Amino acid sequence: MSGSGEGRDSVWELMRLLFKAHPWHGVSIGPEAPETVTVFIEIVPTDTVKYEIDKPSGQLKVDRPQAFSNVCPTLYGFVPQTYCGERVAALSQEKTGQATLRGDGDPLDICVLSERSFSHGDILLQAVPVGGLRLLDKGEADDKIIAVLKGDAAYGQARELSDLPPALVDRLKHYFLTYKRPPGTAETPIADGGLYGRTEALAVIERSREDYQALFPDLQGRLLEALRRD
């Protein structure tokens, strides 16, 4: 089997036709990234169960029932072919001045605003990043990119965090700062690193893409090698 670029593309296209793509590895971030990105949605605002991707299989799994009454106020998921590793962590430490041990080891999280109601997750959509929320979870960088659904009637024209209603951004920030805090306590493992705008959000996405490439180099080439061995 040829190892040429044409051979790799043919095998990759055949794999897409025969098998469901893994949402993290097999779905493209999109040709217009980072200005517009593909998003895999895990959770919608009506979910009372926390779903997340099962990394080995690519299937959406139940992580846990929501322990408390709060639910995520937006669509929530991740950006394919990204990873929060040392480059994302270095940017977090640079911007906050707080010791950042590492990235959280997951794909880059993203919250997507839309006027529309979605009945379930496990879907792909196109989103436009407008900002982000920098969080530290037990010393790990855990950024949440804030985006709007591309073409959305209410939010689709937003291009900066300042274009969004402040109350909505505050609600989103409050959720992530408190969703792991048991009722009746003031303690939380989440530290607030502040909000940032579109330019910095694009930089975080690019860093996460570099972290992904460093962790998973040349997936097409590795697939061809595996096929040759078989």
Backbone as CSV, one residue per row, in Angstrom:
resi,resn,N_x,N_y,N_z,CA_x,CA_y,CA_z,C_x,C_y,C_z
1,MET,0.850,-1.204,0.000,0.000,0.000,0.000,0.879,1.246,0.000
2,SER,0.572,2.156,-0.844,1.395,3.349,-0.977,1.362,4.197,0.283
3,GLY,2.531,4.763,0.623,2.600,5.683,1.758,2.522,7.124,1.322
4,SER,2.225,7.351,0.039,2.151,8.706,-0.492,0.982,9.461,0.112
5,GLY,0.986,10.786,-0.098,-0.125,11.587,0.388,-1.442,11.161,-0.215
6,GLU,-1.419,10.776,-1.515,-2.647,10.330,-2.176,-3.143,9.024,-1.552
7,GLY,-2.211,8.112,-1.245,-2.590,6.844,-0.621,-3.173,7.045,0.759
8,ARG,-2.580,7.937,1.515,-3.090,8.233,2.857,-4.502,8.801,2.793
9,ASP,-4.707,9.735,1.859,-6.029,10.351,1.748,-7.080,9.323,1.359
10,SER,-6.721,8.383,0.476,-7.669,7.366,0.038,-8.081,6.462,1.188
11,VAL,-7.098,6.052,1.987,-7.400,5.198,3.136,-8.251,5.945,4.154
12,TRP,-7.918,7.193,4.393,-8.664,7.992,5.367,-10.108,8.170,4.916
13,GLU,-10.322,8.415,3.624,-11.662,8.583,3.099,-12.442,7.274,3.198
14,LEU,-11.788,6.155,2.929,-12.447,4.851,3.051,-12.867,4.588,4.489
15,MET,-12.019,4.926,5.433,-12.352,4.733,6.845,-13.578,5.563,7.223
16,ARG,-13.673,6.774,6.698,-14.820,7.634,7.007,-16.120,7.049,6.460
17,LEU,-16.027,6.387,5.302,-17.225,5.808,4.694,-17.689,4.557,5.421
18,LEU,-16.748,3.772,5.933,-17.086,2.479,6.520,-17.427,2.552,8.001
19,PHE,-16.855,3.522,8.722,-16.981,3.547,10.172,-17.378,4.937,10.657
20,LYS,-18.080,4.951,11.765,-18.399,6.227,12.414,-17.119,6.839,12.966
21,ALA,-16.922,8.109,12.698,-15.704,8.780,13.134,-15.676,8.936,14.651
22,HIS,-14.504,8.771,15.214,-14.308,9.078,16.636,-14.435,10.591,16.795
23,PRO,-15.309,11.090,17.688,-15.546,12.539,17.775,-14.306,13.359,18.124
24,TRP,-13.368,12.743,18.816,-12.166,13.486,19.210,-11.111,13.449,18.101
25,HIS,-10.869,12.261,17.551,-9.755,12.092,16.626,-10.164,12.096,15.161
26,GLY,-11.369,11.635,14.858,-11.766,11.432,13.478,-12.570,12.549,12.857
27,VAL,-12.901,13.555,13.628,-13.669,14.703,13.135,-12.730,15.898,12.990
28,SER,-12.800,16.557,11.872,-11.945,17.715,11.626,-12.396,18.915,12.452
29,ILE,-11.441,19.700,12.889,-11.761,20.947,13.598,-12.384,21.958,12.654
30,GLY,-12.177,21.762,11.339,-12.785,22.644,10.339,-11.748,23.488,9.612
31,PRO,-11.994,23.791,8.337,-11.017,24.527,7.525,-10.855,25.988,7.918
32,GLU,-11.805,26.535,8.673,-11.729,27.945,9.057,-11.257,28.135,10.494
33,ALA,-10.784,27.070,11.121,-10.309,27.163,12.499,-9.069,28.060,12.569
34,PRO,-8.909,28.833,13.646,-9.713,28.834,14.871,-10.893,29.821,14.870
35,GLU,-11.069,30.583,13.774,-12.143,31.585,13.754,-13.539,30.939,13.802
36,THR,-13.684,29.798,13.161,-14.890,28.986,13.245,-14.457,27.551,13.474
37,VAL,-15.062,26.873,14.441,-14.601,25.533,14.789,-15.772,24.561,14.827
38,THR,-15.472,23.307,14.511,-16.415,22.231,14.734,-16.472,21.937,16.226
39,VAL,-17.663,21.647,16.728,-17.840,21.330,18.151,-18.642,20.038,18.272
40,PHE,-18.197,19.150,19.138,-18.989,17.975,19.503,-19.693,18.285,20.814
41,ILE,-21.031,18.281,20.793,-21.818,18.638,21.970,-22.078,17.390,22.813
42,GLU,-21.718,17.476,24.085,-21.958,16.384,25.028,-23.201,16.627,25.879
43,ILE,-23.416,17.899,26.276,-24.465,18.239,27.233,-25.300,19.390,26.685
44,VAL,-26.620,19.312,26.898,-27.509,20.429,26.589,-28.094,20.945,27.909
45,PRO,-28.628,22.173,27.920,-29.054,22.783,29.196,-30.124,22.021,29.966
46,THR,-30.879,21.140,29.320,-31.922,20.393,30.035,-31.414,19.098,30.667
47,ASP,-30.156,18.760,30.429,-29.629,17.494,30.956,-29.441,17.555,32.471
48,THR,-29.963,16.565,33.160,-29.740,16.431,34.599,-28.723,15.323,34.886
49,VAL,-28.164,14.781,33.822,-27.083,13.801,33.910,-25.891,14.378,33.161
50,LYS,-24.699,14.211,33.737,-23.498,14.704,33.064,-22.982,13.623,32.118
51,TYR,-22.991,13.944,30.831,-22.449,13.046,29.825,-21.067,13.538,29.411
52,GLU,-20.211,12.599,29.018,-18.931,12.983,28.446,-18.466,11.886,27.500
53,ILE,-17.546,12.236,26.634,-17.052,11.278,25.661,-16.215,10.211,26.358
54,ASP,-16.416,8.967,25.954,-15.553,7.871,26.387,-14.363,7.858,25.433
55,LYS,-13.191,8.216,25.926,-12.048,8.442,25.038,-11.648,7.214,24.228
56,PRO,-11.602,5.997,24.815,-11.195,4.844,24.001,-12.160,4.515,22.869
57,SER,-13.473,4.574,23.138,-14.448,4.128,22.146,-15.014,5.252,21.289
58,GLY,-15.023,6.477,21.796,-15.657,7.584,21.091,-17.148,7.669,21.313
59,GLN,-17.693,6.803,22.167,-19.131,6.832,22.471,-19.404,7.827,23.607
60,LEU,-20.602,8.402,23.596,-21.004,9.293,24.681,-21.453,8.429,25.857
61,LYS,-20.914,8.707,27.038,-21.218,7.887,28.205,-21.759,8.746,29.336
62,VAL,-22.432,8.091,30.282,-22.878,8.762,31.501,-21.677,8.876,32.438
63,ASP,-21.331,10.112,32.777,-20.264,10.321,33.751,-20.826,10.220,35.163
64,ARG,-21.902,10.978,35.404,-22.560,10.920,36.713,-23.856,11.715,36.638
65,PRO,-24.848,11.382,37.471,-25.997,12.288,37.614,-25.522,13.615,38.198
66,GLN,-26.156,14.705,37.791,-25.823,15.986,38.400,-26.146,15.921,39.886
67,ALA,-25.153,16.183,40.722,-25.333,16.021,42.168,-26.278,17.066,42.746
68,PHE,-26.305,18.244,42.136,-27.090,19.341,42.681,-28.050,19.860,41.609
69,SER,-28.824,20.864,41.938,-29.888,21.316,41.042,-29.381,22.171,39.894
70,ASN,-28.124,22.622,39.943,-27.649,23.495,38.884,-27.363,22.699,37.609
71,VAL,-27.677,23.283,36.475,-27.414,22.669,35.180,-26.648,23.670,34.323
72,CYS,-25.883,23.152,33.383,-25.090,24.023,32.516,-26.020,24.910,31.691
73,PRO,-25.808,26.228,31.691,-26.751,27.137,31.023,-26.601,27.205,29.501
74,THR,-25.617,26.519,28.925,-25.413,26.553,27.477,-25.165,25.138,26.963
75,LEU,-25.136,25.003,25.647,-24.609,23.784,25.044,-23.147,23.655,25.450
76,TYR,-22.713,22.422,25.695,-21.362,22.221,26.233,-20.735,20.994,25.596
77,GLY,-19.493,21.129,25.180,-18.797,19.996,24.593,-17.319,20.298,24.434
78,PHE,-16.741,19.803,23.331,-15.310,20.011,23.133,-15.001,20.224,21.658
79,VAL,-13.800,20.729,21.409,-13.326,20.969,20.045,-12.495,19.762,19.619
80,PRO,-12.874,19.069,18.539,-12.115,17.907,18.092,-10.657,18.243,17.765
81,GLN,-9.817,17.225,17.922,-8.398,17.330,17.598,-7.713,18.473,18.343
82,THR,-8.108,18.627,19.617,-7.428,19.543,20.538,-7.100,18.780,21.812
83,TYR,-6.187,19.339,22.613,-5.774,18.698,23.860,-5.210,19.779,24.778
84,CYS,-5.596,19.747,26.025,-5.085,20.721,26.987,-3.855,20.133,27.667
85,GLY,-2.708,20.503,27.154,-1.442,19.995,27.653,-0.532,21.119,28.105
86,GLU,0.749,20.942,27.875,1.728,21.875,28.438,1.653,23.262,27.816
87,ARG,1.293,23.380,26.571,1.231,24.689,25.928,0.047,25.500,26.448
88,VAL,-1.097,24.855,26.624,-2.253,25.540,27.214,-1.946,25.935,28.651
89,ALA,-1.295,25.035,29.383,-0.953,25.324,30.773,0.020,26.497,30.868
90,ALA,0.993,26.555,29.967,1.974,27.649,29.992,1.304,28.993,29.749
91,LEU,0.332,29.028,28.839,-0.384,30.280,28.585,-1.212,30.683,29.801
92,SER,-1.833,29.713,30.446,-2.614,29.993,31.646,-1.728,30.588,32.740
93,GLN,-0.571,30.005,32.940,0.332,30.518,33.980,0.844,31.908,33.626
94,GLU,1.122,32.121,32.350,1.594,33.436,31.903,0.557,34.517,32.165
95,LYS,-0.720,34.205,31.906,-1.779,35.200,32.011,-2.250,35.418,33.448
96,THR,-2.205,34.378,34.268,-2.737,34.491,35.628,-1.666,34.727,36.682
97,GLY,-0.440,34.317,36.392,0.607,34.385,37.395,0.464,33.317,38.467
98,GLN,-0.529,32.417,38.293,-0.737,31.338,39.250,-0.034,30.070,38.769
99,ALA,0.552,29.339,39.707,1.243,28.107,39.350,0.256,27.141,38.695
100,THR,0.584,26.718,37.489,-0.261,25.789,36.745,0.532,24.508,36.538
101,LEU,0.056,23.423,37.121,0.816,22.180,37.099,0.874,21.580,35.704
102,ARG,-0.263,21.613,35.023,-0.381,20.970,33.718,-1.741,21.333,33.113
103,GLY,-1.970,20.939,31.875,-3.314,20.990,31.330,-4.130,19.859,31.926
104,ASP,-5.437,19.915,31.754,-6.283,18.911,32.413,-6.310,17.567,31.688
105,GLY,-5.617,17.461,30.544,-5.519,16.182,29.861,-6.741,15.791,29.060
106,ASP,-7.591,16.751,28.744,-8.811,16.499,27.984,-8.823,17.365,26.726
107,PRO,-9.713,17.060,25.774,-9.930,18.011,24.674,-10.393,19.362,25.231
108,LEU,-10.224,20.406,24.445,-10.559,21.760,24.882,-12.072,21.917,25.017
109,ASP,-12.523,22.317,26.202,-13.948,22.510,26.469,-14.460,23.777,25.786
110,ILE,-15.734,23.739,25.397,-16.332,24.906,24.762,-17.809,24.983,25.101
111,CYS,-18.274,26.196,25.374,-19.686,26.483,25.646,-20.239,27.239,24.443
112,VAL,-21.393,26.801,23.940,-21.947,27.400,22.727,-23.322,27.980,23.028
113,LEU,-23.484,29.270,22.749,-24.751,29.958,22.986,-25.635,29.887,21.749
114,SER,-26.918,29.629,21.973,-27.896,29.624,20.894,-29.274,29.951,21.462
115,GLU,-30.098,30.584,20.665,-31.483,30.831,21.079,-32.323,29.566,20.957
116,ARG,-31.846,28.585,20.207,-32.603,27.375,19.936,-32.464,26.361,21.062
117,SER,-33.499,25.535,21.229,-33.461,24.434,22.187,-33.005,23.169,21.474
118,PHE,-32.124,22.437,22.112,-31.633,21.175,21.585,-32.058,20.072,22.541
119,SER,-32.603,18.994,22.001,-33.157,17.939,22.855,-32.104,16.994,23.404
120,HIS,-30.951,16.914,22.757,-29.928,15.967,23.206,-28.573,16.374,22.655
121,GLY,-27.525,15.805,23.239,-26.176,16.001,22.756,-25.812,14.940,21.726
122,ASP,-24.507,14.620,21.633,-24.008,13.669,20.644,-24.239,14.193,19.241
123,ILE,-23.996,15.489,19.049,-24.167,16.128,17.746,-22.960,17.006,17.459
124,LEU,-22.776,17.317,16.168,-21.741,18.243,15.736,-22.385,19.538,15.279
125,LEU,-21.698,20.652,15.526,-22.159,21.941,15.021,-20.959,22.843,14.768
126,GLN,-21.216,23.957,14.105,-20.187,24.957,13.839,-20.388,26.141,14.778
127,ALA,-19.306,26.580,15.413,-19.391,27.664,16.388,-18.294,28.692,16.153
128,VAL,-18.590,29.924,16.559,-17.656,31.043,16.413,-17.181,31.464,17.810
129,PRO,-15.914,31.254,18.147,-15.405,31.649,19.467,-15.412,33.168,19.635
130,VAL,-15.850,33.625,20.807,-15.868,35.065,21.098,-15.100,35.397,22.379
131,GLY,-14.670,34.396,23.130,-13.954,34.649,24.380,-13.748,33.355,25.136
132,GLY,-13.482,33.499,26.420,-13.259,32.307,27.220,-13.194,32.613,28.703
133,LEU,-13.241,31.543,29.464,-13.137,31.611,30.923,-11.960,30.751,31.335
134,ARG,-10.980,31.372,31.951,-9.790,30.638,32.377,-10.007,30.113,33.792
135,LEU,-9.992,28.802,33.930,-10.168,28.163,35.224,-8.959,27.310,35.560
136,LEU,-8.725,27.156,36.854,-7.721,26.214,37.354,-8.440,25.232,38.265
137,ASP,-8.386,23.964,37.900,-9.041,22.905,38.667,-7.949,22.096,39.361
138,LYS,-7.756,22.366,40.656,-6.696,21.717,41.431,-5.327,21.918,40.766
139,GLY,-5.114,23.115,40.269,-3.835,23.462,39.671,-3.692,23.107,38.207
140,GLU,-4.724,22.520,37.601,-4.677,22.167,36.189,-5.443,23.191,35.352
141,ALA,-4.866,23.566,34.208,-5.550,24.493,33.300,-6.800,23.827,32.739
142,ASP,-7.938,24.510,32.875,-9.227,23.937,32.463,-10.053,25.029,31.777
143,ASP,-9.497,25.600,30.710,-10.169,26.701,30.010,-11.505,26.272,29.427
144,LYS,-12.455,27.212,29.424,-13.749,27.028,28.778,-13.885,28.112,27.705
145,ILE,-13.777,27.713,26.456,-14.002,28.663,25.377,-15.497,29.003,25.320
146,ILE,-15.814,30.274,25.115,-17.202,30.720,24.964,-17.416,31.066,23.497
147,ALA,-18.451,30.466,22.902,-18.698,30.644,21.471,-20.188,30.810,21.219
148,VAL,-20.503,31.191,19.985,-21.906,31.306,19.562,-22.133,30.363,18.394
149,LEU,-23.343,29.829,18.296,-23.694,28.972,17.183,-23.634,29.774,15.884
150,LYS,-22.918,29.267,14.909,-22.806,29.962,13.627,-24.186,30.111,12.999
151,GLY,-24.539,31.331,12.627,-25.820,31.600,11.986,-26.990,31.736,12.932
152,ASP,-26.747,31.677,14.242,-27.839,31.785,15.202,-28.491,33.164,15.110
153,ALA,-29.831,33.196,15.153,-30.562,34.452,14.967,-30.283,35.449,16.086
154,ALA,-30.138,34.955,17.314,-29.966,35.856,18.454,-28.501,36.176,18.734
155,TYR,-27.622,35.182,18.624,-26.228,35.367,19.041,-25.227,35.270,17.891
156,GLY,-25.684,34.894,16.706,-24.770,34.595,15.616,-23.919,35.749,15.135
157,GLN,-24.331,37.004,15.407,-23.546,38.159,14.976,-22.455,38.545,15.967
158,ALA,-22.454,37.942,17.145,-21.453,38.281,18.174,-20.062,37.858,17.714
159,ARG,-19.104,38.694,17.972,-17.716,38.381,17.649,-16.784,38.619,18.831
160,GLU,-17.278,39.267,19.864,-16.490,39.515,21.073,-17.343,39.186,22.291
161,LEU,-16.684,38.893,23.391,-17.393,38.591,24.631,-18.289,39.762,25.039
162,SER,-17.841,40.980,24.748,-18.610,42.171,25.111,-19.904,42.296,24.307
163,ASP,-20.050,41.522,23.230,-21.284,41.536,22.443,-22.399,40.724,23.108
164,LEU,-22.061,39.937,24.130,-23.042,39.079,24.794,-23.640,39.787,26.002
165,PRO,-24.868,39.434,26.387,-25.456,40.034,27.589,-24.606,39.722,28.815
166,PRO,-24.202,40.728,29.604,-23.359,40.479,30.775,-23.970,39.478,31.752
167,ALA,-25.299,39.524,31.922,-25.937,38.605,32.866,-25.749,37.156,32.442
168,LEU,-25.753,36.908,31.148,-25.574,35.552,30.649,-24.146,35.072,30.894
169,VAL,-23.170,35.945,30.658,-21.771,35.582,30.912,-21.560,35.341,32.400
170,ASP,-22.162,36.170,33.249,-22.052,35.985,34.695,-22.651,34.647,35.135
171,ARG,-23.776,34.275,34.529,-24.416,33.004,34.865,-23.511,31.820,34.502
172,LEU,-22.888,31.922,33.352,-21.991,30.864,32.904,-20.774,30.752,33.827
173,LYS,-20.227,31.910,34.178,-19.080,31.922,35.076,-19.450,31.354,36.441
174,HIS,-20.605,31.740,36.962,-21.053,31.251,38.267,-21.209,29.733,38.255
175,TYR,-21.749,29.210,37.152,-21.938,27.762,37.069,-20.612,27.027,37.206
176,PHE,-19.619,27.436,36.448,-18.357,26.702,36.461,-17.550,26.915,37.743
177,LEU,-17.784,28.019,38.414,-17.076,28.243,39.676,-17.734,27.517,40.847
178,THR,-18.982,27.068,40.663,-19.706,26.489,41.799,-20.193,25.066,41.579
179,TYR,-20.124,24.534,40.350,-20.794,23.253,40.099,-20.144,22.067,40.819
180,LYS,-18.919,22.226,41.294,-18.268,21.163,42.063,-18.271,21.445,43.568
181,ARG,-18.965,22.516,43.963,-18.971,22.888,45.382,-20.182,22.277,46.078
182,PRO,-19.977,21.496,47.119,-21.104,20.912,47.853,-21.956,22.013,48.494
183,PRO,-23.270,21.811,48.584,-24.135,22.816,49.224,-23.719,23.078,50.666
184,GLY,-23.825,24.343,51.057,-23.529,24.705,52.436,-22.064,24.915,52.733
185,THR,-21.208,24.843,51.712,-19.781,25.068,51.924,-19.298,26.185,51.011
186,ALA,-18.186,26.764,51.386,-17.587,27.811,50.557,-16.376,27.285,49.803
187,GLU,-16.030,26.032,50.008,-14.827,25.472,49.402,-15.124,24.920,48.015
188,THR,-14.211,25.168,47.103,-14.337,24.654,45.753,-12.932,24.403,45.211
189,PRO,-12.736,23.347,44.400,-11.414,23.105,43.812,-11.117,24.005,42.624
190,ILE,-12.109,24.824,42.217,-11.976,25.640,41.014,-11.485,27.035,41.377
191,ALA,-10.405,27.479,40.734,-9.900,28.839,40.911,-10.212,29.656,39.662
192,ASP,-10.616,30.894,39.873,-11.019,31.794,38.796,-9.804,32.522,38.239
193,GLY,-9.503,32.270,36.961,-8.398,32.964,36.302,-8.850,34.122,35.448
194,GLY,-10.158,34.390,35.443,-10.677,35.555,34.734,-11.203,35.241,33.346
195,LEU,-11.951,36.208,32.820,-12.493,36.121,31.467,-11.502,36.714,30.469
196,TYR,-11.598,36.268,29.225,-10.777,36.874,28.177,-11.569,36.949,26.880
197,GLY,-11.068,37.756,25.951,-11.785,38.019,24.714,-11.411,37.100,23.572
198,ARG,-11.870,37.471,22.395,-11.756,36.619,21.217,-10.302,36.331,20.850
199,THR,-9.454,37.347,20.848,-8.062,37.143,20.429,-7.380,36.084,21.278
200,GLU,-7.590,36.158,22.573,-6.978,35.180,23.464,-7.633,33.815,23.316
201,ALA,-8.933,33.783,23.058,-9.609,32.501,22.835,-9.008,31.785,21.630
202,LEU,-8.747,32.522,20.555,-8.136,31.920,19.377,-6.740,31.397,19.688
203,ALA,-6.018,32.114,20.547,-4.681,31.662,20.940,-4.750,30.368,21.749
204,VAL,-5.723,30.262,22.634,-5.891,29.037,23.419,-6.210,27.862,22.494
205,ILE,-7.085,28.085,21.520,-7.421,27.017,20.572,-6.186,26.572,19.812
206,GLU,-5.396,27.512,19.351,-4.189,27.158,18.613,-3.202,26.397,19.495
207,ARG,-3.057,26.809,20.733,-2.182,26.076,21.657,-2.686,24.650,21.856
208,SER,-3.998,24.498,21.982,-4.561,23.168,22.199,-4.377,22.283,20.969
209,ARG,-4.387,22.864,19.792,-4.115,22.098,18.574,-2.663,21.642,18.543
210,GLU,-1.768,22.498,18.971,-0.350,22.124,19.031,-0.126,21.024,20.067
211,ASP,-0.812,21.132,21.210,-0.706,20.078,22.221,-1.223,18.751,21.676
212,TYR,-2.285,18.801,20.898,-2.839,17.573,20.319,-1.855,16.952,19.333
213,GLN,-1.278,17.776,18.463,-0.328,17.260,17.485,0.900,16.656,18.155
214,ALA,1.313,17.233,19.269,2.459,16.689,19.991,2.127,15.336,20.629
215,LEU,0.891,15.176,21.072,0.490,13.931,21.731,0.107,12.851,20.720
216,PHE,-0.514,13.260,19.610,-0.977,12.301,18.600,-0.422,12.690,17.224
217,PRO,0.870,12.516,17.008,1.442,12.922,15.720,1.061,11.971,14.594
218,ASP,0.706,12.540,13.447,0.539,11.802,12.203,-0.376,10.593,12.352
219,LEU,-1.632,10.826,12.697,-2.573,9.714,12.861,-2.782,8.951,11.560
220,GLN,-2.798,9.651,10.431,-2.978,8.963,9.157,-1.818,8.013,8.889
221,GLY,-0.606,8.485,9.150,0.557,7.622,8.962,0.537,6.412,9.872
222,ARG,0.102,6.609,11.104,0.027,5.485,12.039,-1.027,4.481,11.596
223,LEU,-2.135,4.953,11.018,-3.163,4.056,10.509,-2.620,3.208,9.365
224,LEU,-1.886,3.834,8.453,-1.313,3.090,7.336,-0.340,2.016,7.820
225,GLU,0.468,2.366,8.800,1.409,1.389,9.354,0.665,0.210,9.967
226,ALA,-0.433,0.489,10.680,-1.215,-0.586,11.291,-1.819,-1.493,10.218
227,LEU,-2.290,-0.896,9.118,-2.874,-1.688,8.037,-1.810,-2.556,7.373
228,ARG,-0.611,-2.030,7.233,0.488,-2.830,6.630,0.819,-4.031,7.501
229,ARG,0.822,-3.841,8.812,1.148,-4.943,9.730,0.090,-6.039,9.668
230,ASP,-1.163,-5.635,9.435,-2.246,-6.623,9.363,-2.243,-7.357,8.016
